[in-house]
Amino acid sequence: MVVTIPSGGESLAPSRYVIFPLSKIYRALFSFRLCMTSVVHVALCEHLHAA
């Protein structure tokens, strides 16, 4: 992950450096949550079928 520290003139437009990483982090978290949900779902199904 790239963290940019704005200097002088760049501090006038910090939203460009904040929004882009936030959207990437949000997308990564969303896909991670989807993955975990599907893993839990499969595990529950296997557990129910085994029981």
C-alpha positions in Angstrom: 0.0 0.0 0.0 1.3 3.4 -0.9 1.0 6.2 1.7 1.6 9.6 0.3 2.5 12.5 2.5 1.5 15.7 0.8 3.9 18.7 0.9 3.1 22.4 0.4 1.0 22.7 -2.7 -0.2 19.1 -2.7 -2.1 19.7 0.6 -4.5 21.9 -1.4 -6.0 18.7 -2.9 -5.7 15.9 -0.3 -9.0 14.2 -1.4 -7.2 12.7 -4.4 -4.8 10.9 -2.0 -7.5 9.9 0.5 -10.5 8.7 -1.7 -8.5 6.4 -4.0 -6.8 4.3 -1.2 -10.1 4.2 0.7 -12.0 2.8 -2.3 -9.3 0.2 -2.7 -9.4 -0.7 1.0 -13.2 -0.9 0.9 -13.2 -3.1 -2.2 -10.6 -5.4 -0.6 -12.6 -5.6 2.6 -15.8 -6.3 0.7 -14.3 -9.1 -1.3 -12.7 -10.5 1.9 -16.1 -10.4 3.6 -17.7 -12.2 0.6 -15.0 -14.8 0.7 -15.4 -15.4 4.5 -19.2 -15.6 4.1 -18.9 -18.2 1.4 -16.4 -20.2 3.4 -18.6 -20.1 6.5 -21.6 -21.1 4.3 -19.8 -24.1 2.9 -18.6 -25.2 6.3 -22.1 -24.9 7.7 -23.5 -26.9 4.8 -20.9 -29.7 5.2 -21.5 -29.7 8.9 -25.2 -30.1 8.4 -24.9 -32.8 5.8 -22.4 -34.7 8.0 -24.7 -34.6 11.0 
